[in-house]
Amino acid sequence: MVQTISRDDLLNKIKRADKFQLVEVLPKVAYEHAHLPGAINLPPDRIKDMSATLLPDKTADIIVYCGGPT
């Protein structure tokens, strides 16, 4: 099930040390420039071949983010 959370909700999850995997879906160069603490990089063009390795726990909570105009 896909849900959207706010930035404040994400910040609260980080502060509470909730258990989840944070994934940035931007090109590697953007990830290397700056990313949220603890985030892993899963570039859009590599999702199919990297996701099983980087996200092996199919029951884990996963929060995915990317850059945008907001």
mmCIF file of the N, C-alpha and C atoms, coordinates in Angstrom:
data_MODEL
# 
_entry.id   MODEL 
# 
loop_
_atom_site.group_PDB 
_atom_site.id 
_atom_site.type_symbol 
_atom_site.label_atom_id 
_atom_site.label_alt_id 
_atom_site.label_comp_id 
_atom_site.label_asym_id 
_atom_site.label_entity_id 
_atom_site.label_seq_id 
_atom_site.pdbx_PDB_ins_code 
_atom_site.Cartn_x 
_atom_site.Cartn_y 
_atom_site.Cartn_z 
_atom_site.occupancy 
_atom_site.B_iso_or_equiv 
_atom_site.pdbx_formal_charge 
_atom_site.auth_seq_id 
_atom_site.auth_comp_id 
_atom_site.auth_asym_id 
_atom_site.auth_atom_id 
_atom_site.pdbx_PDB_model_num 
ATOM 1   N N  . MET A 1 1  ? 0.838  -1.167 0.000   1.00 0.00 ? 1  MET A N  1 
ATOM 2   C CA . MET A 1 1  ? 0.000  0.000  0.000   1.00 0.00 ? 1  MET A CA 1 
ATOM 3   C C  . MET A 1 1  ? 0.892  1.242  0.000   1.00 0.00 ? 1  MET A C  1 
ATOM 4   N N  . VAL A 1 2  ? 0.602  2.180  -0.866  1.00 0.00 ? 2  VAL A N  1 
ATOM 5   C CA . VAL A 1 2  ? 1.382  3.399  -0.981  1.00 0.00 ? 2  VAL A CA 1 
ATOM 6   C C  . VAL A 1 2  ? 0.660  4.525  -0.246  1.00 0.00 ? 2  VAL A C  1 
ATOM 7   N N  . GLN A 1 3  ? 1.418  5.225  0.591   1.00 0.00 ? 3  GLN A N  1 
ATOM 8   C CA . GLN A 1 3  ? 0.894  6.369  1.327   1.00 0.00 ? 3  GLN A CA 1 
ATOM 9   C C  . GLN A 1 3  ? 1.857  7.535  1.154   1.00 0.00 ? 3  GLN A C  1 
ATOM 10  N N  . THR A 1 4  ? 1.344  8.720  1.293   1.00 0.00 ? 4  THR A N  1 
ATOM 11  C CA . THR A 1 4  ? 2.171  9.914  1.251   1.00 0.00 ? 4  THR A CA 1 
ATOM 12  C C  . THR A 1 4  ? 2.277  10.463 2.669   1.00 0.00 ? 4  THR A C  1 
ATOM 13  N N  . ILE A 1 5  ? 3.503  10.862 3.041   1.00 0.00 ? 5  ILE A N  1 
ATOM 14  C CA . ILE A 1 5  ? 3.681  11.492 4.349   1.00 0.00 ? 5  ILE A CA 1 
ATOM 15  C C  . ILE A 1 5  ? 4.273  12.878 4.131   1.00 0.00 ? 5  ILE A C  1 
ATOM 16  N N  . SER A 1 6  ? 4.078  13.739 5.093   1.00 0.00 ? 6  SER A N  1 
ATOM 17  C CA . SER A 1 6  ? 4.607  15.096 4.998   1.00 0.00 ? 6  SER A CA 1 
ATOM 18  C C  . SER A 1 6  ? 6.068  15.130 5.442   1.00 0.00 ? 6  SER A C  1 
ATOM 19  N N  . ARG A 1 7  ? 6.705  16.226 5.172   1.00 0.00 ? 7  ARG A N  1 
ATOM 20  C CA . ARG A 1 7  ? 8.082  16.414 5.631   1.00 0.00 ? 7  ARG A CA 1 
ATOM 21  C C  . ARG A 1 7  ? 8.141  16.369 7.156   1.00 0.00 ? 7  ARG A C  1 
ATOM 22  N N  . ASP A 1 8  ? 7.135  16.983 7.792   1.00 0.00 ? 8  ASP A N  1 
ATOM 23  C CA . ASP A 1 8  ? 7.098  16.973 9.256   1.00 0.00 ? 8  ASP A CA 1 
ATOM 24  C C  . ASP A 1 8  ? 6.951  15.555 9.797   1.00 0.00 ? 8  ASP A C  1 
ATOM 25  N N  . ASP A 1 9  ? 6.110  14.747 9.143   1.00 0.00 ? 9  ASP A N  1 
ATOM 26  C CA . ASP A 1 9  ? 5.946  13.352 9.564   1.00 0.00 ? 9  ASP A CA 1 
ATOM 27  C C  . ASP A 1 9  ? 7.257  12.592 9.427   1.00 0.00 ? 9  ASP A C  1 
ATOM 28  N N  . LEU A 1 10 ? 7.971  12.821 8.331   1.00 0.00 ? 10 LEU A N  1 
ATOM 29  C CA . LEU A 1 10 ? 9.259  12.163 8.138   1.00 0.00 ? 10 LEU A CA 1 
ATOM 30  C C  . LEU A 1 10 ? 10.254 12.620 9.207   1.00 0.00 ? 10 LEU A C  1 
ATOM 31  N N  . LEU A 1 11 ? 10.294 13.904 9.467   1.00 0.00 ? 11 LEU A N  1 
ATOM 32  C CA . LEU A 1 11 ? 11.201 14.421 10.496  1.00 0.00 ? 11 LEU A CA 1 
ATOM 33  C C  . LEU A 1 11 ? 10.888 13.788 11.848  1.00 0.00 ? 11 LEU A C  1 
ATOM 34  N N  . ASN A 1 12 ? 9.623  13.652 12.176  1.00 0.00 ? 12 ASN A N  1 
ATOM 35  C CA . ASN A 1 12 ? 9.243  13.026 13.444  1.00 0.00 ? 12 ASN A CA 1 
ATOM 36  C C  . ASN A 1 12 ? 9.664  11.562 13.495  1.00 0.00 ? 12 ASN A C  1 
ATOM 37  N N  . LYS A 1 13 ? 9.525  10.841 12.376  1.00 0.00 ? 13 LYS A N  1 
ATOM 38  C CA . LYS A 1 13 ? 9.957  9.435  12.324  1.00 0.00 ? 13 LYS A CA 1 
ATOM 39  C C  . LYS A 1 13 ? 11.465 9.336  12.561  1.00 0.00 ? 13 LYS A C  1 
ATOM 40  N N  . ILE A 1 14 ? 12.215 10.269 11.972  1.00 0.00 ? 14 ILE A N  1 
ATOM 41  C CA . ILE A 1 14 ? 13.668 10.270 12.145  1.00 0.00 ? 14 ILE A CA 1 
ATOM 42  C C  . ILE A 1 14 ? 14.017 10.576 13.609  1.00 0.00 ? 14 ILE A C  1 
ATOM 43  N N  . LYS A 1 15 ? 13.377 11.580 14.194  1.00 0.00 ? 15 LYS A N  1 
ATOM 44  C CA . LYS A 1 15 ? 13.651 11.960 15.584  1.00 0.00 ? 15 LYS A CA 1 
ATOM 45  C C  . LYS A 1 15 ? 13.305 10.837 16.556  1.00 0.00 ? 15 LYS A C  1 
ATOM 46  N N  . ARG A 1 16 ? 12.217 10.083 16.267  1.00 0.00 ? 16 ARG A N  1 
ATOM 47  C CA . ARG A 1 16 ? 11.817 8.977  17.143  1.00 0.00 ? 16 ARG A CA 1 
ATOM 48  C C  . ARG A 1 16 ? 12.656 7.733  16.911  1.00 0.00 ? 16 ARG A C  1 
ATOM 49  N N  . ALA A 1 17 ? 13.492 7.764  15.896  1.00 0.00 ? 17 ALA A N  1 
ATOM 50  C CA . ALA A 1 17 ? 14.306 6.609  15.502  1.00 0.00 ? 17 ALA A CA 1 
ATOM 51  C C  . ALA A 1 17 ? 13.426 5.421  15.123  1.00 0.00 ? 17 ALA A C  1 
ATOM 52  N N  . ASP A 1 18 ? 12.307 5.724  14.442  1.00 0.00 ? 18 ASP A N  1 
ATOM 53  C CA . ASP A 1 18 ? 11.454 4.651  13.928  1.00 0.00 ? 18 ASP A CA 1 
ATOM 54  C C  . ASP A 1 18 ? 12.256 3.785  12.959  1.00 0.00 ? 18 ASP A C  1 
ATOM 55  N N  . LYS A 1 19 ? 11.853 2.546  12.848  1.00 0.00 ? 19 LYS A N  1 
ATOM 56  C CA . LYS A 1 19 ? 12.547 1.627  11.950  1.00 0.00 ? 19 LYS A CA 1 
ATOM 57  C C  . LYS A 1 19 ? 11.917 1.716  10.554  1.00 0.00 ? 19 LYS A C  1 
ATOM 58  N N  . PHE A 1 20 ? 12.705 2.188  9.587   1.00 0.00 ? 20 PHE A N  1 
ATOM 59  C CA . PHE A 1 20 ? 12.267 2.278  8.195   1.00 0.00 ? 20 PHE A CA 1 
ATOM 60  C C  . PHE A 1 20 ? 13.494 2.455  7.319   1.00 0.00 ? 20 PHE A C  1 
ATOM 61  N N  . GLN A 1 21 ? 13.318 2.221  6.047   1.00 0.00 ? 21 GLN A N  1 
ATOM 62  C CA . GLN A 1 21 ? 14.405 2.418  5.085   1.00 0.00 ? 21 GLN A CA 1 
ATOM 63  C C  . GLN A 1 21 ? 14.090 3.674  4.283   1.00 0.00 ? 21 GLN A C  1 
ATOM 64  N N  . LEU A 1 22 ? 15.022 4.604  4.235   1.00 0.00 ? 22 LEU A N  1 
ATOM 65  C CA . LEU A 1 22 ? 14.859 5.850  3.503   1.00 0.00 ? 22 LEU A CA 1 
ATOM 66  C C  . LEU A 1 22 ? 15.604 5.747  2.176   1.00 0.00 ? 22 LEU A C  1 
ATOM 67  N N  . VAL A 1 23 ? 14.879 5.975  1.090   1.00 0.00 ? 23 VAL A N  1 
ATOM 68  C CA . VAL A 1 23 ? 15.441 5.779  -0.249  1.00 0.00 ? 23 VAL A CA 1 
ATOM 69  C C  . VAL A 1 23 ? 15.299 7.057  -1.063  1.00 0.00 ? 23 VAL A C  1 
ATOM 70  N N  . GLU A 1 24 ? 16.405 7.536  -1.585  1.00 0.00 ? 24 GLU A N  1 
ATOM 71  C CA . GLU A 1 24 ? 16.381 8.678  -2.493  1.00 0.00 ? 24 GLU A CA 1 
ATOM 72  C C  . GLU A 1 24 ? 16.419 8.159  -3.920  1.00 0.00 ? 24 GLU A C  1 
ATOM 73  N N  . VAL A 1 25 ? 15.428 8.554  -4.702  1.00 0.00 ? 25 VAL A N  1 
ATOM 74  C CA . VAL A 1 25 ? 15.345 8.092  -6.088  1.00 0.00 ? 25 VAL A CA 1 
ATOM 75  C C  . VAL A 1 25 ? 15.719 9.243  -7.022  1.00 0.00 ? 25 VAL A C  1 
ATOM 76  N N  . LEU A 1 26 ? 16.975 9.597  -6.978  1.00 0.00 ? 26 LEU A N  1 
ATOM 77  C CA . LEU A 1 26 ? 17.535 10.612 -7.865  1.00 0.00 ? 26 LEU A CA 1 
ATOM 78  C C  . LEU A 1 26 ? 18.822 10.051 -8.459  1.00 0.00 ? 26 LEU A C  1 
ATOM 79  N N  . PRO A 1 27 ? 19.306 10.626 -9.543  1.00 0.00 ? 27 PRO A N  1 
ATOM 80  C CA . PRO A 1 27 ? 20.574 10.161 -10.102 1.00 0.00 ? 27 PRO A CA 1 
ATOM 81  C C  . PRO A 1 27 ? 21.697 10.216 -9.066  1.00 0.00 ? 27 PRO A C  1 
ATOM 82  N N  . LYS A 1 28 ? 22.678 9.356  -9.241  1.00 0.00 ? 28 LYS A N  1 
ATOM 83  C CA . LYS A 1 28 ? 23.779 9.226  -8.285  1.00 0.00 ? 28 LYS A CA 1 
ATOM 84  C C  . LYS A 1 28 ? 24.467 10.558 -8.004  1.00 0.00 ? 28 LYS A C  1 
ATOM 85  N N  . VAL A 1 29 ? 24.669 11.375 -9.008  1.00 0.00 ? 29 VAL A N  1 
ATOM 86  C CA . VAL A 1 29 ? 25.366 12.656 -8.824  1.00 0.00 ? 29 VAL A CA 1 
ATOM 87  C C  . VAL A 1 29 ? 24.569 13.567 -7.885  1.00 0.00 ? 29 VAL A C  1 
ATOM 88  N N  . ALA A 1 30 ? 23.256 13.554 -7.972  1.00 0.00 ? 30 ALA A N  1 
ATOM 89  C CA . ALA A 1 30 ? 22.424 14.361 -7.070  1.00 0.00 ? 30 ALA A CA 1 
ATOM 90  C C  . ALA A 1 30 ? 22.533 13.825 -5.642  1.00 0.00 ? 30 ALA A C  1 
ATOM 91  N N  . TYR A 1 31 ? 22.524 12.499 -5.489  1.00 0.00 ? 31 TYR A N  1 
ATOM 92  C CA . TYR A 1 31 ? 22.674 11.876 -4.171  1.00 0.00 ? 31 TYR A CA 1 
ATOM 93  C C  . TYR A 1 31 ? 24.015 12.243 -3.553  1.00 0.00 ? 31 TYR A C  1 
ATOM 94  N N  . GLU A 1 32 ? 25.072 12.196 -4.354  1.00 0.00 ? 32 GLU A N  1 
ATOM 95  C CA . GLU A 1 32 ? 26.407 12.515 -3.843  1.00 0.00 ? 32 GLU A CA 1 
ATOM 96  C C  . GLU A 1 32 ? 26.521 13.985 -3.450  1.00 0.00 ? 32 GLU A C  1 
ATOM 97  N N  . HIS A 1 33 ? 25.763 14.839 -4.123  1.00 0.00 ? 33 HIS A N  1 
ATOM 98  C CA . HIS A 1 33 ? 25.790 16.268 -3.812  1.00 0.00 ? 33 HIS A CA 1 
ATOM 99  C C  . HIS A 1 33 ? 25.158 16.537 -2.445  1.00 0.00 ? 33 HIS A C  1 
ATOM 100 N N  . ALA A 1 34 ? 24.010 15.925 -2.187  1.00 0.00 ? 34 ALA A N  1 
ATOM 101 C CA . ALA A 1 34 ? 23.325 16.099 -0.896  1.00 0.00 ? 34 ALA A CA 1 
ATOM 102 C C  . ALA A 1 34 ? 22.185 15.093 -0.799  1.00 0.00 ? 34 ALA A C  1 
ATOM 103 N N  . HIS A 1 35 ? 21.988 14.545 0.398   1.00 0.00 ? 35 HIS A N  1 
ATOM 104 C CA . HIS A 1 35 ? 20.879 13.629 0.642   1.00 0.00 ? 35 HIS A CA 1 
ATOM 105 C C  . HIS A 1 35 ? 20.548 13.640 2.130   1.00 0.00 ? 35 HIS A C  1 
ATOM 106 N N  . LEU A 1 36 ? 19.377 13.131 2.466   1.00 0.00 ? 36 LEU A N  1 
ATOM 107 C CA . LEU A 1 36 ? 18.975 13.063 3.865   1.00 0.00 ? 36 LEU A CA 1 
ATOM 108 C C  . LEU A 1 36 ? 19.822 12.033 4.604   1.00 0.00 ? 36 LEU A C  1 
ATOM 109 N N  . PRO A 1 37 ? 20.124 12.278 5.866   1.00 0.00 ? 37 PRO A N  1 
ATOM 110 C CA . PRO A 1 37 ? 20.926 11.329 6.645   1.00 0.00 ? 37 PRO A CA 1 
ATOM 111 C C  . PRO A 1 37 ? 20.291 9.934  6.665   1.00 0.00 ? 37 PRO A C  1 
ATOM 112 N N  . GLY A 1 38 ? 21.104 8.939  6.395   1.00 0.00 ? 38 GLY A N  1 
ATOM 113 C CA . GLY A 1 38 ? 20.643 7.560  6.430   1.00 0.00 ? 38 GLY A CA 1 
ATOM 114 C C  . GLY A 1 38 ? 19.999 7.067  5.146   1.00 0.00 ? 38 GLY A C  1 
ATOM 115 N N  . ALA A 1 39 ? 19.827 7.957  4.179   1.00 0.00 ? 39 ALA A N  1 
ATOM 116 C CA . ALA A 1 39 ? 19.184 7.559  2.920   1.00 0.00 ? 39 ALA A CA 1 
ATOM 117 C C  . ALA A 1 39 ? 20.140 6.742  2.058   1.00 0.00 ? 39 ALA A C  1 
ATOM 118 N N  . ILE A 1 40 ? 19.561 5.788  1.340   1.00 0.00 ? 40 ILE A N  1 
ATOM 119 C CA . ILE A 1 40 ? 20.341 5.072  0.325   1.00 0.00 ? 40 ILE A CA 1 
ATOM 120 C C  . ILE A 1 40 ? 19.902 5.600  -1.035  1.00 0.00 ? 40 ILE A C  1 
ATOM 121 N N  . ASN A 1 41 ? 20.757 5.450  -2.015  1.00 0.00 ? 41 ASN A N  1 
ATOM 122 C CA . ASN A 1 41 ? 20.457 5.937  -3.361  1.00 0.00 ? 41 ASN A CA 1 
ATOM 123 C C  . ASN A 1 41 ? 20.004 4.790  -4.249  1.00 0.00 ? 41 ASN A C  1 
ATOM 124 N N  . LEU A 1 42 ? 18.881 5.006  -4.914  1.00 0.00 ? 42 LEU A N  1 
ATOM 125 C CA . LEU A 1 42 ? 18.347 4.046  -5.878  1.00 0.00 ? 42 LEU A CA 1 
ATOM 126 C C  . LEU A 1 42 ? 17.932 4.847  -7.106  1.00 0.00 ? 42 LEU A C  1 
ATOM 127 N N  . PRO A 1 43 ? 18.898 5.098  -8.011  1.00 0.00 ? 43 PRO A N  1 
ATOM 128 C CA . PRO A 1 43 ? 18.604 5.924  -9.179  1.00 0.00 ? 43 PRO A CA 1 
ATOM 129 C C  . PRO A 1 43 ? 17.440 5.358  -9.994  1.00 0.00 ? 43 PRO A C  1 
ATOM 130 N N  . PRO A 1 44 ? 16.625 6.237  -10.577 1.00 0.00 ? 44 PRO A N  1 
ATOM 131 C CA . PRO A 1 44 ? 15.441 5.783  -11.317 1.00 0.00 ? 44 PRO A CA 1 
ATOM 132 C C  . PRO A 1 44 ? 15.751 4.774  -12.424 1.00 0.00 ? 44 PRO A C  1 
ATOM 133 N N  . ASP A 1 45 ? 16.894 4.927  -13.072 1.00 0.00 ? 45 ASP A N  1 
ATOM 134 C CA . ASP A 1 45 ? 17.240 4.018  -14.161 1.00 0.00 ? 45 ASP A CA 1 
ATOM 135 C C  . ASP A 1 45 ? 17.823 2.689  -13.674 1.00 0.00 ? 45 ASP A C  1 
ATOM 136 N N  . ARG A 1 46 ? 17.955 2.514  -12.354 1.00 0.00 ? 46 ARG A N  1 
ATOM 137 C CA . ARG A 1 46 ? 18.531 1.288  -11.798 1.00 0.00 ? 46 ARG A CA 1 
ATOM 138 C C  . ARG A 1 46 ? 17.585 0.565  -10.846 1.00 0.00 ? 46 ARG A C  1 
ATOM 139 N N  . ILE A 1 47 ? 16.352 1.044  -10.705 1.00 0.00 ? 47 ILE A N  1 
ATOM 140 C CA . ILE A 1 47 ? 15.416 0.466  -9.732  1.00 0.00 ? 47 ILE A CA 1 
ATOM 141 C C  . ILE A 1 47 ? 15.245 -1.037 -9.933  1.00 0.00 ? 47 ILE A C  1 
ATOM 142 N N  . LYS A 1 48 ? 15.012 -1.467 -11.156 1.00 0.00 ? 48 LYS A N  1 
ATOM 143 C CA . LYS A 1 48 ? 14.760 -2.895 -11.399 1.00 0.00 ? 48 LYS A CA 1 
ATOM 144 C C  . LYS A 1 48 ? 15.941 -3.779 -11.021 1.00 0.00 ? 48 LYS A C  1 
ATOM 145 N N  . ASP A 1 49 ? 17.155 -3.350 -11.327 1.00 0.00 ? 49 ASP A N  1 
ATOM 146 C CA . ASP A 1 49 ? 18.296 -4.227 -11.065 1.00 0.00 ? 49 ASP A CA 1 
ATOM 147 C C  . ASP A 1 49 ? 18.914 -4.042 -9.680  1.00 0.00 ? 49 ASP A C  1 
ATOM 148 N N  . MET A 1 50 ? 18.614 -2.962 -8.970  1.00 0.00 ? 50 MET A N  1 
ATOM 149 C CA . MET A 1 50 ? 19.228 -2.735 -7.657  1.00 0.00 ? 50 MET A CA 1 
ATOM 150 C C  . MET A 1 50 ? 18.273 -2.923 -6.471  1.00 0.00 ? 50 MET A C  1 
ATOM 151 N N  . SER A 1 51 ? 16.972 -2.823 -6.691  1.00 0.00 ? 51 SER A N  1 
ATOM 152 C CA . SER A 1 51 ? 16.039 -2.808 -5.564  1.00 0.00 ? 51 SER A CA 1 
ATOM 153 C C  . SER A 1 51 ? 16.063 -4.099 -4.742  1.00 0.00 ? 51 SER A C  1 
ATOM 154 N N  . ALA A 1 52 ? 16.151 -5.243 -5.378  1.00 0.00 ? 52 ALA A N  1 
ATOM 155 C CA . ALA A 1 52 ? 16.167 -6.509 -4.630  1.00 0.00 ? 52 ALA A CA 1 
ATOM 156 C C  . ALA A 1 52 ? 17.389 -6.601 -3.716  1.00 0.00 ? 52 ALA A C  1 
ATOM 157 N N  . THR A 1 53 ? 18.511 -6.062 -4.158  1.00 0.00 ? 53 THR A N  1 
ATOM 158 C CA . THR A 1 53 ? 19.736 -6.098 -3.360  1.00 0.00 ? 53 THR A CA 1 
ATOM 159 C C  . THR A 1 53 ? 19.708 -5.061 -2.245  1.00 0.00 ? 53 THR A C  1 
ATOM 160 N N  . LEU A 1 54 ? 19.282 -3.846 -2.568  1.00 0.00 ? 54 LEU A N  1 
ATOM 161 C CA . LEU A 1 54 ? 19.291 -2.766 -1.586  1.00 0.00 ? 54 LEU A CA 1 
ATOM 162 C C  . LEU A 1 54 ? 18.120 -2.832 -0.601  1.00 0.00 ? 54 LEU A C  1 
ATOM 163 N N  . LEU A 1 55 ? 17.016 -3.462 -1.019  1.00 0.00 ? 55 LEU A N  1 
ATOM 164 C CA . LEU A 1 55 ? 15.816 -3.529 -0.182  1.00 0.00 ? 55 LEU A CA 1 
ATOM 165 C C  . LEU A 1 55 ? 15.321 -4.969 -0.094  1.00 0.00 ? 55 LEU A C  1 
ATOM 166 N N  . PRO A 1 56 ? 16.110 -5.847 0.530   1.00 0.00 ? 56 PRO A N  1 
ATOM 167 C CA . PRO A 1 56 ? 15.755 -7.266 0.541   1.00 0.00 ? 56 PRO A CA 1 
ATOM 168 C C  . PRO A 1 56 ? 14.563 -7.618 1.444   1.00 0.00 ? 56 PRO A C  1 
ATOM 169 N N  . ASP A 1 57 ? 14.290 -6.806 2.469   1.00 0.00 ? 57 ASP A N  1 
ATOM 170 C CA . ASP A 1 57 ? 13.200 -7.105 3.401   1.00 0.00 ? 57 ASP A CA 1 
ATOM 171 C C  . ASP A 1 57 ? 11.878 -6.605 2.831   1.00 0.00 ? 57 ASP A C  1 
ATOM 172 N N  . LYS A 1 58 ? 11.076 -7.512 2.320   1.00 0.00 ? 58 LYS A N  1 
ATOM 173 C CA . LYS A 1 58 ? 9.814  -7.145 1.681   1.00 0.00 ? 58 LYS A CA 1 
ATOM 174 C C  . LYS A 1 58 ? 8.748  -6.703 2.682   1.00 0.00 ? 58 LYS A C  1 
ATOM 175 N N  . THR A 1 59 ? 9.011  -6.839 3.979   1.00 0.00 ? 59 THR A N  1 
ATOM 176 C CA . THR A 1 59 ? 8.055  -6.401 4.991   1.00 0.00 ? 59 THR A CA 1 
ATOM 177 C C  . THR A 1 59 ? 8.447  -5.053 5.611   1.00 0.00 ? 59 THR A C  1 
ATOM 178 N N  . ALA A 1 60 ? 9.589  -4.517 5.233   1.00 0.00 ? 60 ALA A N  1 
ATOM 179 C CA . ALA A 1 60 ? 10.085 -3.273 5.822   1.00 0.00 ? 60 ALA A CA 1 
ATOM 180 C C  . ALA A 1 60 ? 9.263  -2.074 5.358   1.00 0.00 ? 60 ALA A C  1 
ATOM 181 N N  . ASP A 1 61 ? 9.177  -1.080 6.229   1.00 0.00 ? 61 ASP A N  1 
ATOM 182 C CA . ASP A 1 61 ? 8.604  0.202  5.834   1.00 0.00 ? 61 ASP A CA 1 
ATOM 183 C C  . ASP A 1 61 ? 9.661  0.936  5.011   1.00 0.00 ? 61 ASP A C  1 
ATOM 184 N N  . ILE A 1 62 ? 9.266  1.402  3.845   1.00 0.00 ? 62 ILE A N  1 
ATOM 185 C CA . ILE A 1 62 ? 10.193 2.096  2.946   1.00 0.00 ? 62 ILE A CA 1 
ATOM 186 C C  . ILE A 1 62 ? 9.613  3.469  2.631   1.00 0.00 ? 62 ILE A C  1 
ATOM 187 N N  . ILE A 1 63 ? 10.419 4.489  2.831   1.00 0.00 ? 63 ILE A N  1 
ATOM 188 C CA . ILE A 1 63 ? 10.021 5.841  2.481   1.00 0.00 ? 63 ILE A CA 1 
ATOM 189 C C  . ILE A 1 63 ? 10.908 6.283  1.328   1.00 0.00 ? 63 ILE A C  1 
ATOM 190 N N  . VAL A 1 64 ? 10.268 6.642  0.242   1.00 0.00 ? 64 VAL A N  1 
ATOM 191 C CA . VAL A 1 64 ? 10.969 7.021  -0.983  1.00 0.00 ? 64 VAL A CA 1 
ATOM 192 C C  . VAL A 1 64 ? 10.773 8.521  -1.198  1.00 0.00 ? 64 VAL A C  1 
ATOM 193 N N  . TYR A 1 65 ? 11.856 9.195  -1.541  1.00 0.00 ? 65 TYR A N  1 
ATOM 194 C CA . TYR A 1 65 ? 11.733 10.627 -1.857  1.00 0.00 ? 65 TYR A CA 1 
ATOM 195 C C  . TYR A 1 65 ? 12.609 10.978 -3.048  1.00 0.00 ? 65 TYR A C  1 
ATOM 196 N N  . CYS A 1 66 ? 12.260 12.090 -3.682  1.00 0.00 ? 66 CYS A N  1 
ATOM 197 C CA . CYS A 1 66 ? 13.059 12.622 -4.775  1.00 0.00 ? 66 CYS A CA 1 
ATOM 198 C C  . CYS A 1 66 ? 12.930 14.126 -4.760  1.00 0.00 ? 66 CYS A C  1 
ATOM 199 N N  . GLY A 1 67 ? 13.734 14.785 -5.536  1.00 0.00 ? 67 GLY A N  1 
ATOM 200 C CA . GLY A 1 67 ? 13.655 16.231 -5.609  1.00 0.00 ? 67 GLY A CA 1 
ATOM 201 C C  . GLY A 1 67 ? 12.448 16.652 -6.414  1.00 0.00 ? 67 GLY A C  1 
ATOM 202 N N  . GLY A 1 68 ? 11.973 17.812 -6.135  1.00 0.00 ? 68 GLY A N  1 
ATOM 203 C CA . GLY A 1 68 ? 10.831 18.334 -6.853  1.00 0.00 ? 68 GLY A CA 1 
ATOM 204 C C  . GLY A 1 68 ? 10.747 19.836 -6.674  1.00 0.00 ? 68 GLY A C  1 
ATOM 205 N N  . PRO A 1 69 ? 9.743  20.430 -7.228  1.00 0.00 ? 69 PRO A N  1 
ATOM 206 C CA . PRO A 1 69 ? 9.618  21.882 -7.177  1.00 0.00 ? 69 PRO A CA 1 
ATOM 207 C C  . PRO A 1 69 ? 9.228  22.431 -5.812  1.00 0.00 ? 69 PRO A C  1 
ATOM 208 N N  . THR A 1 70 ? 8.839  21.555 -4.864  1.00 0.00 ? 70 THR A N  1 
ATOM 209 C CA . THR A 1 70 ? 8.427  22.060 -3.551  1.00 0.00 ? 70 THR A CA 1 
ATOM 210 C C  . THR A 1 70 ? 9.472  21.831 -2.498  1.00 0.00 ? 70 THR A C  1 
# 
